[in-house]
Structures are given as structure tokens and as C-alpha cells.
Amino acid sequence: MLKNYFKIDENITLNNFLKELKDKKNSHYIILETTPESFVDIRTLALKLGNLDEKLKNLKKRLSTAKKDYLNFLINSGDRVIKTQEDTYYDFVSALKEILESNSDTLNKTLQEINKHEVFALNETDKITNARNLFLQKRINLLPVIEKLEIIGEVRPIDLLVGALCDTDNAKMDYYSKKRENTTNLPIVNIMNKRPLLFNKNDTLKNLIQTMIDKKLPSLIITNDDDSLHSTVSYSDIFKLIKSELTVQDEYLVEYSGGKELYDEEFDLIKDFADKLMKKIVKMSNYDNLKLSFKLIGEKDTGHQHKFIIKALLSHGNKTLHVEKEISTGTSDELFNDKIKSKWNIPQTAQETLKALEKKVIDEKRKMTIRV
């Protein structure tokens, strides 16, 4: 259950919000009192901080609602915070607690057994703007600061709000406040944490997760035996690693309407294909809800003019993809209709509809990959 947040009106300006942020600096999220409910995470606020007169509502994201098990929803969606149907909030820390309680064998793996990815780091002379650009471009939560491979500090997105998070009687921070427009050109040493938490590569994933939970940190630095930089591990890395180990029930939901227009054999064929398709879709995207509707216009078993419409709607939160197809006789000529009826294949048309939906998911994923 998420406790590390607070609620606030969406019309408050960044300037007014930052004045009180230092009293709530352990908060990761701002839950906005909107309909539908929205949120702003502190990371987004730190990276997109610009006009201080801008209102929080311009940085908000819609809060997704988990219809089923929230752990699987978080792991599969990539969201950092969600809401349940019981009006409870959960985030990555909540998910890590569930993973820790699962007693999965994966928890006993050493950190060097986790697949390494490209690690980005800074020197203490690099400018603050370099850190901001890396956070935005690489979508990461942590940058080690190194000198000749020795780790001398770390920077997180929230450190970019240093002027707002420190006491106003601090001379250095007073200088930042007066020269706010120039602070991003200062060396990173001015805002970095000089005592970062470090984990040796031979330590276990279980110990790392426990520290993430205790400190509410989304990422940590991993070192080699000589204390040089080995890698970083984030909660999303853990989600990917643990996903195949957990028993995931009801990853997706398929809803049908108008099924009475189908014969039992037709409906069974469509359901089987829809289930197989959704298992593929949830592995390559965060879409987890499929709605299939069937509508017959006219009499299916007569020679009169009629059509059958199939609609497929794929969604996750406020994201949707839609495909619609129809079979139509197009005429009231009975002899022509007899030929059309021989090709009247509703399961096949439903499969074509679902394949078109799958193609949209693939195209969307390809565009996101190119953009990144």
C-alpha cells in the first residue's frame, strides 16, 4: 500500500508547490484531486521543471486502475503508481514487497547473475544539464559519478530540485535561488550525493530489494570486488527478471458482447484465438483488456440482405486501439446471397480483425523503439 504521496489541487503552480516540497521531500508522487484521478511523479517534475508559473495539471498523467491483481498489473504495465478498485494506491515499492514475500528462487541469485545493461555515468566536472539530458534521453533513475572508475557519488532526478529541497538559510542555496537560470550550467559536484549506497556484485538480489524497500529507492549502484563500477539495477530490471518466475494469473481480460448472435462452435473458435492473441500482446505491450462485440443486421439464415459487424477494442488505462470489420451481402438478390452465404465465415473474419489489432500493437511498439 502506497503511503509515500500527498494530495494537492491540480491548479497550484510549480512555484507554490516547491515552497512546501522540502517538508515532503520523501514523497515520490503527487496525487491530484481530479476526475478521472491523475498524478505527477516527482521525477517528471524535476526533469521538466521550467516555467515556475506553470500549473501542476500540465504535468499530470492519468492514474491507471488495476482491475485485477495489482502486482501483475504493475509488472506488466510499466507504471510507477496505480490505483485499485478499492481506492488504494500502490507503487514499485509495494510490488517489491510482494516479490520479496514470494520466496522465489530468483531472490537468491547474486547481482552479477543479473543481465548487465549499458551503464551511464558522469564525472564531477560534468554540468547539471548533462545529467538532466541523460535522465530524459535514456529513461534512467540513477547516474553514478566516477573518477578513474572509482565511485565518488551519485545523482538522481530529484537532486535537480536541490534549490527547493534545502534550507533557505544555506548560502549556497540562496545563490542558486537568485541565479536559478544559471544553475544547470554548474558542475554536478554541487548537487551530487557524496555517500551513495553501494552493493557488491556478489550480494544477493534479496538484500538489494530489501534496501530498495527500506530506502524507497528505484535504483542502486553495483560494484566489482575492487569497488569499481559494475552496473546499476532498477526496480524495472527486477520486474523483468522476476516476471517469468512468478505465477501470473489473469494477466489480461477479454470481454464479449453480442455473443448470442454466434453459434456455439463459432464462439469457441473466436474465444480460443482471442486468448492466444492476448497472451502474445501482454508480452510485448502493456495492453491488458480486450473487448469484442458482435452485431447482426438482418437474418443470418435467410436470403435477405444482411451484414455482420465485428468490433475489437484493446486498452490499458486510457490507451486504446480499435479495429472494426464487417461481412455484408450487399444485395437482396436471393441467388447472389446463396453464393455469399457459402463464404460467410465469422470466425475467420474475427481472426482477421484480431490480427489487424495485433499489427497495430507491433507498429506502435516499433515506433516507440525508433523514438527511443
N, C-alpha and C positions, 0 to 999 in steps of 0.2 A: 504494500500500500504506500502510495506516494505521500510524503509529508514535507518534502523539500520544495515547497512552492508557496506563492501567496497570490490572492486575487486582487484585481485592481480594475478601475474603469478604463475602457479602451481609448477614451478621448484625452487622457492625460498625455502631456508632452514628454519627450525624452528628457528634457532639461529638468522638469519637476520630478520625474521618476528617478533620475540619477542622484538627486539630492538626498533621497532616502535609501538608495541602494546599499550604501555602506553598512546600514543596520541589518540588511538582509543578504549579505554577500555570500552566504552558503546556499542560497536558492538557485536552482537550475532553471526554473520555469516561472513564467508569469501567466496565470490563468485569467483570461479576460472575461468579463461578465457580458457575454454576447449571446445572441441566438442566431444560428447554432453556436455552441460554445467554441471558443478559439483559445490559442495560447501563443506566447512568444518565448522561445528559449533564450537564455542569457547569451549563449554562444552566437546566435543570429544577431542579437542586439549589439554585441561587441564588434562583430565583423562588419556590420552595415551602418555603424554609427556615423551619421553625417550631420544633417541639419537638426540642431537641438530643439527646434520648434516643431519638428515633425511629431505626429501623434503615434502612439503605440499601435493603433489599429492598422497603420500602414505596413507594419512588420508582422502582422498576425498570420497564423496558419490555422486552418480548421482542425479541431480536435477529433480524431477518429474514435469511433466507438466499437469496442470488441463485442461481437455478438456471441462469441464462444470463449474458450479458454484463452485468457489474456496472455499467457506465456507464449503460446504458439503464435498468437497474433503479433506480438512484439518481434519475435524471432523472424517471422516470415514477412512482415511489413517493412521493417527498417525504421519504423517510427521510434522516436525517443520517449514519447509520453503518449498515453492513450487514456480513454475513459471506458468504464464498463457500463453495462445497462443498469447496474445498481448505483450509478453516480459516484463511483470510486475511481481515483486516478492511480495509474501505475506507470513506472518508467523503467529504464535499463537497470537501475539498482534493484528494483522489485524482481525483475527477471533473473538477475544474477543470484538473488537469494533462493529462488526456486531451483535454479540449476545446481546450486551448492547442496540443496536438500535432496537432490535426485540420486546422489551416491553413484553417479555414472563412473565407469572405469576411466573415462577420459580425464576426470579430475586428477588422477594420479600421474598423468603424463608430465614430463619435465617441460619447461618452457622452450627448450631448444628443439623439442619434437614438434612444436607448432610451426606450420609453414611460414617461413620468413617472407616478408614483402619489402618493397623498396622503402628505405628509411630516409627521411628528410631531416636535416639538422642545420643549425646556424652557428656562426662564430659570434663572440660577444660584441664585435665591432659592426656586425650587420645592423641595418636600420630596422626600426619597428615596422615600417611599411613593408619590408621584405617578409616578415612573419605574417602580417595580415594577408599578403598576396598568396603565400603558401597555404595558409588555412583555407582560403577561398578556392584556390585552384585545385588543391589535392584533397580537399574534403577530409582533413585530419583534425585531431583534437589536441595534439601534443607535438612540440618541437624540442628535441634535446639541443642544448648549447654546448659545443665542444671546443677544445683547444688541443691540437695534436692528438686527436682521438680520445682524450680524457674528457669525461663529462663534468662540466663545471656549472651546469644549471639547466633549467627548462623554462619553456614559455607555453602558456595555454591561452586560448582565445579570451578568457575572462581577464587576463593580465592586461589586455588592451584598454580596459576600463580603469587602469590604475589610478588616474586622477580623481575618479569618483569614489574609489574604494578605500582611499587613505584619508587619514585625519587632515582637516584643513589647516591645522597649525604647523604641519610639516612644511618646511621652507621649500623643499624640492617640489612638493605637490602644488604649493602656491604658484611656483614658477610655471608648472605645467598648465594650471588653470588659466593663467594670464596669457600663455603662449600656446594655447590649445592647437592652433592651426599648424604649429611647427613641431609638435611632439612626435609625429610619425617619422620625422627625419632624425630623431635621436637614436643613438646606439641601443641595441637590445639589452645591454647590460643594465640599463636604467630600470627595466621592469621585470627582468627575469627572476625566477626563484632560484637562489643560490644553494638551496639544500633540497634537491629533488629526491623523491622516493625511488630507490633502485632495487631491482630484483635480479639475482644471478640466474643465468640460463639453466642451471641445474635444479633450481627450485621448482616446486610443483604448481600446476595450474590452480589447484585448490587454494593454496596460500595466496596466490595472486588475486583470485576472485574475492577472497575474504577481505583483503586490503582495499580493493575497489569498493566493496560494500561499506567498510568502516569509514573510509575517507570520502566516499561518494565521488570517486574519480573515474572518468570514462576511459582513460588510457594510462599506461605506466611504461617506464623505460626498463629494458632488459640489458644486462651487461655480460661480457665474457669474464673468464676467470681472472684476467688481468685488469678488470674494471673498465675496459674499453667498451664502446657502444656495440651491442649485439643486434638489437631490434627494439621495436615498440609493440605493445599488444593493447588493443582496444576492446571494448565490450562487443563491437560488431564482429571482430575476429573470433571471439569466444562463441558468439551466436552461430557463426558459420561452422565452427568446429563441432559444437555440441548438437547441432540440428539433426545430424544423421544418427546420433546416439540416443536421442530421446524418442519415446513412443509418442508420436504426434497423432492425435485423434481429431477427426473433423477439421482438417486444415481448411476446408472450403465448404460452402453451402450452395446447393443447386435447388432452385425453386421453379415449380412448374405451374402454369395456369392454362386452362383450356384443354387439359389432357383428355377430357371426356370425348373430345372430337376424334380421338385416335382409337384404333383397335389395340387390344392388349399387346399383340405381337409388335406393332409399330412403336408403342410407348416403351416397351422393354428394350428394343434396339436403340432408341434415342437415348434413354437413360444410361445404358451401358457405354455408349460413345461419349456422352457428356461427362461421365465420371472419369473416363480415361483421359479426356482432353484437359479437365481441370487439374488432374494430377501433374500434367506437364506444365500447365500455366503457373501453378503455385511455385514450381521450382525455378521459373525464370522471371517471375514478376511478383508484385505484392497484391495482385488481384485475387480476391478470395470469395466472391459472390457472383453466381451466375443465375440469371432469371430467363427462363424460356417460356414464351407464350405462343399459343396456337389459336387461330381463329378461322372458322369456316364460313364462307358466304355462299349460300345456296345449299342444295342437297348433294351430298357426296356420292350417293349410289344411284343417281338418276342421270338422264342425258341432258338435263337443263344446264344453262350457263352457271358456272360457279368458280370460286377461287379459294385457295388455302394460303393463309399468311402466317409465316413463322418469324418471330422477333426474338433476338438474343441480346441481353444486356449484361455486360461484365462490369463489376465495380469493386472498388476498395475505398471506403470513406467517401469523399466527394469526387473521386476519379471514376470516370465511366468510359466504356467503349460500347458501340451499338452496331448491330448488323440486322438487316431485315431482308427476307426473300419471300417470293410468292409463286405458287403454281396456279395457272389460270387457263380455262378452256378458251376464253376469248370469243366464243360464239355460242349461239343457241342451236346450231345445226346438230341433229342427233347423230348422224353418221360420222361427222367430224369429231364429235365428242367421244364416240366409242374408241377412236384411234388415240385421242389424247388420254383417255382413262387408262389405256394399256400402258402408258408411260408415267402414270400418276404414282410417284414413289415418294411418299412423305418422309420416311427415314433417310433416304438419300439426300433430299433437299435440306433436311435438318442437319445432316453431316456437312453439307456444303456451307451452310450458314455458320456452323461452329468452326469449320476450317478457315473461313473468312475472318472470323473473330480472332482465331489463333494467329493469323497472319498480321493482324493489326497489333497484337501484343509484340510479336517479333520485330515488326517495323519500329514500334515505339522504343523497344529496348535498343535496337541498332542506332537510332537517332541519339538516345541518351549516351551511348558509348562513344559516338563520334563527338558529341558536345564536350564530354569529359576529356 
